[in-house]
Amino acid sequence: MVENRMPTLAARPRVIATFAMTLDGKISTRTLAPSLFTSPRDKQHLLNVRSLGDAVMVGRGTLEADTMSMTIPVGPLTEARVARGQVAQPFRVVVSASGKVSPELKIFKTAGGPVVIATTTDVPQEVTDQLEPIAAIWRISPRPLDMGAMLHRMKTELQVRTLVCEGGAGLFRSLVKDDLVDELHLTVAPRLFGGMGAPTITGLPAGFLDWPLPFELVDAREVDGEVFVHYRRARD
């Protein structure tokens, strides 16, 4: 039986996670480049899911590895957002326990939604000084970062109703550990990587969660060998 310890959905955003993985569950290549083994169709699918969010969230490692801007191309997706009553570009949230996010990253060079750096209260002021002119710095809690408190702050301060998490594995694991994921989109690519050191969506293949989390299938479709699967967290 799953223990309910975190804020209810009324007190936090709905959380949608999205990942691409191989047939053996790996989410990155040998060189830890996460996005080089799926098709352009999957890249568009990622943008489609991203466009649902009032905010998009990634961990610092994923931001660096994918050289992400965390934006949505101007066009049909941004027009659909505005028609739904959303702003054209979502908030961009970067989670870093150390607070060591380079101001030279692509996210700070690309116009888009406001950037939030979510970090811990242990981070010295001098670490984030250079970021404060270009991002909001949220010191959430001592380590480990309190994900429930961070999501509650997004809901109350930024009015984020839907949050899209694009990884990485460590951030996703911290969310599912506290049962904070409501939907999961997986793209399964027809490849095998192997490798004990290659992460799955919940991290390296060791260490179980405290309890199993059941999900129910919403949709599954195959296109040119890739399978796009959508799950919803099954809650009583």
Backbone bond lengths (Angstrom), bond angles and torsions (degrees), N, CA, C in turn:
res aa  C-N    CA-C-N  psi(-1)  N-CA   C-N-CA  omega(-1)  CA-C   N-CA-C  phi
1 M - - - 1.470 - - 1.522 109.62 -
2 V 1.340 117.48 129.85 1.456 121.50 -176.43 1.521 110.50 -79.93
3 E 1.286 115.22 129.62 1.456 122.36 179.77 1.521 109.35 -81.38
4 N 1.313 118.78 129.86 1.459 122.92 -178.28 1.524 109.08 -96.21
5 R 1.339 116.28 99.75 1.458 120.48 -173.66 1.521 112.82 -111.75
6 M 1.305 118.30 -13.52 1.451 121.85 -169.01 1.519 111.79 -105.73
7 P 1.355 117.18 171.28 1.466 120.07 178.91 1.524 111.84 -56.63
8 T 1.315 115.65 142.95 1.459 120.36 176.19 1.519 109.48 -68.99
9 L 1.316 115.50 167.64 1.465 120.06 -178.69 1.517 111.60 -61.23
10 A 1.317 117.68 -26.81 1.468 120.16 177.42 1.526 111.66 -67.24
11 A 1.347 116.87 -22.57 1.467 121.02 -176.21 1.515 112.99 -104.57
12 R 1.308 117.40 4.15 1.466 121.36 -178.95 1.523 109.46 -150.10
13 P 1.349 117.66 166.22 1.464 119.02 176.02 1.526 111.75 -71.04
14 R 1.308 115.62 156.70 1.464 120.62 164.67 1.526 107.08 -68.19
15 V 1.317 117.56 132.52 1.461 121.76 -175.01 1.527 109.58 -110.30
16 I 1.325 115.45 121.97 1.460 123.45 176.07 1.525 107.62 -112.46
17 A 1.312 117.07 127.28 1.466 120.82 176.71 1.519 109.47 -110.36
18 T 1.323 116.14 147.34 1.455 120.61 179.38 1.516 110.07 -137.47
19 F 1.350 115.24 134.34 1.459 122.53 -178.72 1.518 109.97 -144.17
20 A 1.319 116.00 153.92 1.465 122.97 165.14 1.517 107.05 -113.33
21 M 1.346 116.55 141.63 1.455 119.65 -179.28 1.527 110.03 -147.83
22 T 1.324 114.29 161.95 1.458 120.72 177.16 1.526 110.20 -82.99
23 L 1.329 116.40 177.32 1.459 120.31 178.10 1.525 112.32 -61.51
24 D 1.344 116.26 -28.66 1.472 118.73 177.46 1.522 112.31 -98.28
25 G 1.331 115.99 20.81 1.454 120.53 168.29 1.512 116.28 81.42
26 K 1.331 118.37 13.68 1.466 120.48 -179.57 1.525 110.01 -86.80
27 I 1.335 115.41 142.40 1.472 119.06 -176.65 1.522 112.41 -111.90
28 S 1.337 117.36 4.54 1.461 118.99 177.04 1.515 109.79 -147.92
29 T 1.321 115.74 163.25 1.455 122.32 -179.53 1.523 110.57 -82.82
30 R 1.333 115.27 -179.72 1.464 121.00 178.35 1.525 111.62 -57.01
31 T 1.338 116.22 -32.57 1.463 120.73 -179.67 1.529 112.23 -93.52
32 L 1.345 115.83 12.22 1.461 122.46 178.62 1.527 112.50 63.57
33 A 1.327 116.00 30.73 1.460 120.89 172.90 1.530 107.79 -93.66
34 P 1.310 119.14 108.48 1.460 120.84 -168.97 1.523 115.98 -70.54
35 S 1.329 119.77 -24.02 1.465 119.16 -164.77 1.521 114.34 -114.34
36 L 1.328 118.06 24.91 1.458 119.65 -172.07 1.527 114.10 -106.23
37 F 1.325 119.31 11.10 1.465 118.90 -174.76 1.522 113.05 -124.78
38 T 1.333 118.23 9.22 1.454 120.50 176.44 1.520 110.39 -118.96
39 S 1.308 115.46 171.38 1.458 122.05 -173.00 1.524 111.79 -84.94
40 P 1.353 116.67 167.21 1.470 119.77 171.97 1.528 112.37 -56.84
41 R 1.331 116.71 -28.49 1.472 119.74 178.27 1.528 110.37 -63.31
42 D 1.332 116.41 -39.00 1.461 119.55 177.79 1.519 110.85 -67.78
43 K 1.330 117.36 -37.26 1.473 119.54 177.84 1.526 110.40 -61.58
44 Q 1.342 116.31 -38.52 1.463 119.65 177.64 1.530 110.50 -68.82
45 H 1.321 116.21 -38.62 1.464 120.23 177.26 1.526 110.66 -59.68
46 L 1.339 116.15 -41.34 1.464 120.37 177.32 1.521 110.81 -58.64
47 L 1.336 116.53 -44.61 1.463 120.33 179.01 1.528 111.46 -65.25
48 N 1.343 116.25 -37.94 1.461 120.00 178.71 1.528 110.92 -60.29
49 V 1.337 116.20 -44.66 1.461 120.08 179.30 1.528 109.68 -69.69
50 R 1.326 116.89 -42.62 1.472 120.87 179.01 1.525 110.50 -55.42
51 S 1.318 116.37 -38.25 1.467 119.86 -175.10 1.522 112.57 -67.27
52 L 1.326 117.92 -13.27 1.465 120.80 178.60 1.525 112.19 -76.58
53 G 1.339 116.80 -20.01 1.453 120.55 -170.51 1.518 114.40 -86.55
54 D 1.318 115.47 141.17 1.460 120.21 165.99 1.524 109.55 -74.25
55 A 1.342 115.87 -22.04 1.465 122.17 174.57 1.520 108.51 -144.54
56 V 1.320 115.42 149.84 1.461 123.20 174.96 1.522 107.21 -118.52
57 M 1.337 116.91 136.79 1.460 121.00 -174.61 1.524 111.04 -129.73
58 V 1.335 115.91 136.65 1.461 121.82 173.42 1.524 109.49 -140.19
59 G 1.317 114.97 161.16 1.449 120.05 169.90 1.517 110.58 -82.05
60 R 1.324 116.26 158.37 1.463 120.18 -176.72 1.524 111.86 -58.03
61 G 1.335 118.27 -41.23 1.459 121.07 -178.09 1.514 112.46 -60.69
62 T 1.324 116.81 -41.73 1.466 121.21 177.99 1.520 110.72 -67.61
63 L 1.312 116.66 -40.17 1.465 120.84 177.42 1.525 110.88 -57.24
64 E 1.320 116.30 -43.58 1.461 121.13 -178.66 1.527 111.76 -73.02
65 A 1.332 116.65 -44.59 1.467 120.43 -175.93 1.519 111.81 -65.24
66 D 1.323 116.77 -37.48 1.467 120.77 -177.80 1.520 113.22 -95.12
67 T 1.336 116.80 0.74 1.468 121.66 -175.72 1.535 110.32 42.31
68 M 1.310 115.51 58.76 1.454 122.16 -170.90 1.528 112.70 -84.80
69 S 1.328 114.78 145.91 1.464 120.36 168.30 1.528 110.71 -99.42
70 M 1.344 116.85 -21.40 1.464 123.54 179.83 1.523 112.21 60.90
71 T 1.317 116.45 36.80 1.461 122.05 179.61 1.525 110.37 -113.64
72 I 1.320 115.80 175.78 1.457 123.40 175.92 1.526 107.81 -119.91
73 P 1.338 118.81 127.98 1.472 120.00 179.62 1.528 111.39 -56.74
74 V 1.325 115.36 135.72 1.460 120.00 178.52 1.520 109.13 -65.07
75 G 1.312 116.15 128.63 1.461 120.68 -177.43 1.515 110.31 154.35
76 P 1.341 117.82 -143.03 1.465 120.75 -175.09 1.531 114.37 -57.29
77 L 1.333 118.07 -37.61 1.464 119.25 -177.86 1.530 111.65 -69.84
78 T 1.327 116.96 -41.97 1.466 118.62 178.35 1.532 110.71 -70.23
79 E 1.327 116.68 -34.31 1.460 119.62 177.07 1.524 110.89 -64.92
80 A 1.331 116.43 -39.59 1.469 120.37 178.33 1.519 110.70 -65.74
81 R 1.332 117.30 -36.88 1.460 120.40 177.61 1.530 110.69 -61.40
82 V 1.308 115.53 -48.26 1.465 119.77 -179.09 1.533 110.22 -61.67
83 A 1.332 116.88 -39.59 1.466 120.79 178.93 1.524 111.44 -63.68
84 R 1.354 116.48 -30.10 1.467 120.40 178.49 1.527 112.58 -82.32
85 G 1.333 116.50 -4.56 1.459 120.05 -178.76 1.516 113.70 93.58
86 Q 1.344 117.83 9.38 1.455 121.74 175.30 1.524 109.64 -92.08
87 V 1.332 116.07 161.89 1.460 119.29 170.31 1.523 108.15 -74.48
88 A 1.330 116.83 161.12 1.461 120.81 -173.10 1.525 112.59 -63.57
89 Q 1.327 117.59 -35.96 1.456 121.46 -177.83 1.534 109.87 -122.19
90 P 1.334 117.59 138.87 1.463 120.43 -178.92 1.528 112.17 -78.56
91 F 1.317 115.87 160.07 1.461 119.92 166.38 1.520 108.47 -57.94
92 R 1.336 116.05 148.28 1.473 121.63 178.65 1.525 108.20 -116.81
93 V 1.325 116.43 114.17 1.459 122.34 -174.12 1.529 109.16 -112.25
94 V 1.317 115.95 123.64 1.467 122.40 178.23 1.519 107.87 -112.75
95 V 1.322 116.78 125.57 1.458 121.96 -179.42 1.527 108.98 -101.27
96 S 1.327 115.76 122.67 1.462 121.20 180.00 1.521 108.77 -146.61
97 A 1.326 116.47 111.42 1.467 119.94 -179.12 1.521 111.31 -62.49
98 S 1.347 116.67 -31.95 1.470 120.61 -178.56 1.515 112.59 -84.26
99 G 1.346 117.25 -19.61 1.460 121.21 -175.95 1.512 114.06 74.26
100 K 1.334 117.45 4.76 1.461 121.39 -175.43 1.523 110.23 -89.94
101 V 1.305 115.50 80.54 1.457 122.90 179.79 1.522 107.73 -112.51
102 S 1.332 116.37 122.32 1.458 119.72 -176.38 1.522 111.61 -69.23
103 P 1.330 118.16 131.15 1.472 120.50 176.76 1.521 112.56 -70.30
104 E 1.337 117.15 -6.18 1.469 120.76 179.86 1.516 112.45 -90.12
105 L 1.317 118.72 -0.89 1.461 121.08 -178.97 1.526 111.33 -66.87
106 K 1.330 114.98 156.95 1.460 122.08 -176.20 1.525 112.78 -57.25
107 I 1.315 117.36 -34.78 1.460 120.96 -177.68 1.533 111.71 -56.74
108 F 1.325 116.65 -33.04 1.469 120.79 -177.96 1.529 111.99 -86.70
109 K 1.320 116.65 -8.88 1.463 121.15 179.69 1.519 112.33 -102.73
110 T 1.324 116.32 -2.15 1.466 121.26 -174.36 1.517 110.18 -119.07
111 A 1.326 116.03 128.70 1.466 120.02 177.74 1.520 110.14 -63.55
112 G 1.322 116.06 138.48 1.454 121.12 -179.59 1.512 109.48 -179.37
113 G 1.327 115.48 -159.64 1.455 119.62 178.66 1.519 111.58 -68.43
114 P 1.342 117.51 162.39 1.464 120.89 177.63 1.525 111.76 -56.85
115 V 1.331 115.69 146.90 1.464 121.76 -177.81 1.528 109.12 -102.02
116 V 1.330 115.23 134.15 1.461 122.83 174.70 1.521 108.22 -119.67
117 I 1.323 116.89 129.75 1.465 121.61 172.61 1.528 106.84 -103.13
118 A 1.326 116.67 113.32 1.462 121.63 178.71 1.524 108.23 -95.84
119 T 1.308 116.64 119.76 1.455 120.87 -175.88 1.523 109.67 -140.10
120 T 1.323 116.15 -168.62 1.459 120.80 -175.50 1.521 111.06 -103.25
121 T 1.320 115.51 163.83 1.463 120.77 178.55 1.519 111.42 -73.72
122 D 1.338 117.41 -9.27 1.468 120.96 179.74 1.521 112.67 -79.60
123 V 1.337 117.75 -13.05 1.466 121.08 -174.08 1.526 109.94 -75.14
124 P 1.337 117.54 125.75 1.468 119.89 178.62 1.527 111.86 -64.79
125 Q 1.315 116.66 151.66 1.459 122.06 -178.69 1.523 111.73 -58.14
126 E 1.335 116.98 -38.11 1.463 119.16 -176.22 1.528 112.95 -65.04
127 V 1.336 117.04 -22.70 1.469 120.28 178.95 1.524 110.80 -67.88
128 T 1.311 116.78 -36.67 1.471 120.69 -175.03 1.519 114.04 -102.63
129 D 1.328 117.78 -0.14 1.471 120.33 -177.99 1.520 112.38 -53.08
130 Q 1.332 116.96 -44.56 1.464 119.91 -175.51 1.527 112.55 -73.65
131 L 1.330 117.11 -13.67 1.465 120.29 179.55 1.524 112.85 -91.42
132 E 1.314 117.19 -21.83 1.459 119.82 -171.34 1.531 114.29 -62.99
133 P 1.346 120.14 -28.71 1.467 117.96 175.57 1.532 113.76 -72.62
134 I 1.351 117.52 -16.88 1.465 119.95 -173.08 1.527 113.37 -120.99
135 A 1.322 118.40 -1.71 1.466 120.94 -179.07 1.523 109.58 -155.17
136 A 1.316 115.46 154.65 1.466 120.55 170.69 1.523 108.07 -83.42
137 I 1.315 117.54 132.66 1.463 121.92 -179.27 1.521 108.41 -103.74
138 W 1.323 115.87 118.61 1.460 121.53 177.58 1.524 108.94 -108.25
139 R 1.316 116.92 112.19 1.470 121.11 172.99 1.526 106.91 -93.31
140 I 1.309 115.22 103.69 1.463 120.90 -166.94 1.524 112.81 -83.53
141 S 1.324 117.33 -50.03 1.462 121.49 -171.83 1.523 108.19 -167.36
142 P 1.329 118.61 168.74 1.472 119.34 168.74 1.530 109.33 -63.76
143 R 1.340 116.08 166.12 1.469 119.21 174.54 1.522 110.22 -65.91
144 P 1.348 117.68 144.16 1.462 127.12 -8.73 1.527 111.11 -73.26
145 L 1.316 115.18 150.07 1.454 120.28 -176.33 1.524 110.62 -59.73
146 D 1.315 116.92 132.06 1.461 123.52 -177.83 1.529 108.93 -79.37
147 M 1.342 116.22 100.44 1.450 120.59 -175.10 1.532 111.91 -67.18
148 G 1.322 116.86 -37.65 1.452 119.44 178.58 1.516 112.12 -61.86
149 A 1.335 116.00 -42.12 1.469 120.02 178.62 1.523 110.75 -65.51
150 M 1.329 117.26 -37.81 1.456 120.29 179.11 1.532 110.95 -64.95
151 L 1.338 116.82 -44.62 1.459 119.72 179.76 1.529 111.21 -65.33
152 H 1.316 116.60 -38.38 1.477 119.64 177.82 1.532 110.15 -61.97
153 R 1.316 116.45 -39.71 1.465 119.88 179.37 1.527 110.93 -66.46
154 M 1.332 117.32 -38.29 1.462 119.93 175.96 1.523 111.22 -59.56
155 K 1.325 115.70 -41.47 1.469 120.16 -177.57 1.529 110.65 -68.56
156 T 1.324 116.64 -44.22 1.466 119.44 -172.40 1.520 113.17 -82.42
157 E 1.348 117.44 -36.29 1.460 119.72 -175.65 1.528 113.14 -93.20
158 L 1.318 117.35 -35.09 1.464 120.72 -176.30 1.523 112.46 -107.99
159 Q 1.328 117.21 -3.29 1.469 122.51 -177.32 1.533 111.76 55.42
160 V 1.335 115.56 39.38 1.468 120.98 176.97 1.524 108.47 -78.42
161 R 1.311 116.00 116.52 1.465 121.08 178.19 1.520 111.80 -93.61
162 T 1.336 116.13 -34.00 1.462 121.24 179.44 1.518 108.78 -129.92
163 L 1.323 116.08 127.81 1.459 123.01 179.75 1.519 108.58 -117.21
164 V 1.332 116.87 129.39 1.460 121.86 177.18 1.527 108.80 -106.29
165 C 1.325 116.26 120.78 1.464 122.29 178.02 1.516 109.19 -101.58
166 E 1.339 116.45 125.42 1.458 121.50 -178.71 1.529 112.14 -110.60
167 G 1.328 117.47 25.28 1.458 120.58 176.22 1.509 112.25 97.79
168 G 1.306 115.66 -175.57 1.448 127.17 4.37 1.519 114.64 -85.49
169 A 1.343 112.19 -161.11 1.451 120.00 -173.80 1.525 112.62 -61.67
170 G 1.315 117.63 -39.67 1.457 120.47 -178.70 1.519 111.86 -63.85
171 L 1.331 115.89 -43.16 1.465 120.32 178.79 1.520 110.52 -66.40
172 F 1.321 116.98 -43.77 1.457 120.39 179.20 1.524 110.91 -61.59
173 R 1.316 116.35 -42.77 1.468 119.39 179.67 1.531 111.13 -61.70
174 S 1.327 116.28 -39.50 1.461 118.75 179.52 1.526 111.16 -65.31
175 L 1.334 117.69 -29.50 1.457 121.14 176.37 1.524 111.59 -74.06
176 V 1.337 116.71 -48.62 1.467 118.09 -177.39 1.523 111.44 -70.29
177 K 1.326 116.87 -27.94 1.464 119.35 177.47 1.524 110.76 -58.28
178 D 1.326 116.58 -33.32 1.462 121.55 178.96 1.526 112.27 -103.43
179 D 1.351 115.52 14.24 1.469 121.48 176.23 1.525 111.76 56.46
180 L 1.329 115.66 52.06 1.462 121.61 -176.68 1.525 113.09 -112.48
181 V 1.333 117.87 10.91 1.464 121.00 179.12 1.520 108.77 -106.14
182 D 1.325 115.76 128.62 1.462 121.57 -176.71 1.521 113.17 -103.18
183 E 1.330 117.21 -31.43 1.460 121.24 179.07 1.524 109.08 -140.82
184 L 1.331 115.75 152.20 1.462 121.50 -179.11 1.517 109.09 -138.48
185 H 1.338 115.71 123.60 1.460 122.15 173.14 1.524 108.41 -106.26
186 L 1.329 116.21 123.65 1.462 121.71 178.58 1.525 109.65 -120.87
187 T 1.327 115.75 132.90 1.458 120.94 167.89 1.518 107.00 -106.31
188 V 1.328 117.21 121.10 1.464 121.92 -179.60 1.527 107.97 -102.15
189 A 1.334 116.05 116.01 1.458 121.92 -178.08 1.529 109.73 -92.63
190 P 1.332 118.13 144.04 1.468 121.23 -176.27 1.530 112.29 -79.45
191 R 1.336 115.25 64.23 1.457 121.40 -179.79 1.519 109.76 -141.92
192 L 1.331 115.13 154.25 1.462 121.56 172.64 1.518 108.33 -119.18
193 F 1.330 117.31 132.98 1.463 121.78 179.91 1.521 112.58 -109.43
194 G 1.341 117.05 -37.29 1.462 118.64 -172.15 1.521 109.91 68.39
195 G 1.332 115.48 -167.19 1.461 119.18 175.31 1.510 113.20 95.16
196 M 1.330 116.43 111.62 1.459 120.34 178.46 1.525 112.04 -66.56
197 G 1.336 116.85 -25.80 1.453 120.40 -177.34 1.507 114.28 -91.15
198 A 1.332 117.48 4.90 1.468 120.91 -179.79 1.520 109.18 -91.25
199 P 1.328 118.20 127.40 1.466 120.02 -173.82 1.519 113.66 -74.40
200 T 1.325 115.15 150.64 1.457 123.52 166.84 1.535 107.69 -94.96
201 I 1.321 117.60 -174.52 1.466 118.16 -177.46 1.529 112.11 -67.56
202 T 1.335 117.78 -19.57 1.471 119.85 177.02 1.524 111.79 -108.02
203 G 1.328 116.75 18.23 1.462 119.61 176.50 1.507 112.52 108.41
204 L 1.325 116.64 -162.11 1.454 121.42 179.91 1.525 109.90 -67.02
205 P 1.357 116.91 151.79 1.467 120.08 -174.12 1.524 112.50 -73.43
206 A 1.296 116.31 65.54 1.469 122.08 176.14 1.516 107.45 -158.43
207 G 1.313 116.48 144.58 1.456 119.95 176.26 1.514 112.49 86.27
208 F 1.314 116.78 108.31 1.455 121.55 178.11 1.530 110.64 -77.94
209 L 1.327 115.57 157.13 1.457 120.17 167.85 1.533 108.64 -67.47
210 D 1.319 115.98 164.13 1.462 119.99 -179.32 1.518 112.22 -65.01
211 W 1.343 116.55 -27.30 1.460 121.23 177.42 1.525 107.68 -153.95
212 P 1.341 117.56 154.50 1.469 119.90 177.05 1.519 110.37 -74.21
213 L 1.325 116.02 140.32 1.466 121.19 178.73 1.529 108.90 -108.65
214 P 1.319 119.07 114.81 1.465 120.70 -179.70 1.522 111.90 -80.13
215 F 1.324 115.73 139.36 1.461 123.00 174.08 1.523 108.48 -124.36
216 E 1.333 116.00 153.43 1.453 120.96 177.22 1.528 109.34 -116.94
217 L 1.319 115.37 143.96 1.457 120.97 -176.96 1.522 110.69 -74.69
218 V 1.333 115.16 129.60 1.464 121.70 175.67 1.524 109.99 -99.36
219 D 1.344 116.22 -43.47 1.466 119.74 -175.54 1.522 109.36 -161.49
220 A 1.316 116.37 148.81 1.466 122.26 174.38 1.527 108.22 -148.54
221 R 1.325 115.87 133.56 1.455 119.83 177.71 1.521 109.70 -146.78
222 E 1.315 114.93 147.62 1.472 121.09 -179.59 1.520 109.22 -111.72
223 V 1.332 116.44 132.68 1.457 121.67 177.02 1.526 108.04 -136.04
224 D 1.327 116.12 114.11 1.471 122.04 177.11 1.532 112.46 50.81
225 G 1.314 115.66 42.44 1.462 119.84 174.35 1.508 115.04 92.89
226 E 1.329 118.67 -20.21 1.459 121.37 175.04 1.528 109.36 -89.35
227 V 1.323 115.99 142.89 1.460 120.82 179.07 1.523 108.64 -114.69
228 F 1.321 115.56 125.72 1.460 122.51 179.96 1.527 107.64 -105.08
229 V 1.329 115.88 117.02 1.461 121.70 -173.16 1.523 109.32 -121.67
230 H 1.315 115.70 136.94 1.464 122.50 179.83 1.524 108.13 -124.23
231 Y 1.333 116.38 121.96 1.454 122.66 178.97 1.531 110.37 -117.48
232 R 1.323 115.25 154.55 1.463 122.50 174.35 1.519 108.37 -123.84
233 R 1.313 116.43 137.79 1.461 120.63 177.77 1.522 109.79 -62.15
234 A 1.319 115.51 126.22 1.468 121.40 -178.81 1.522 109.05 -87.71
235 R 1.318 116.17 107.99 1.466 121.13 179.76 1.524 109.26 -119.49
236 D 1.318 115.76 145.43 1.468 120.70 178.46 1.529 110.05 -70.51
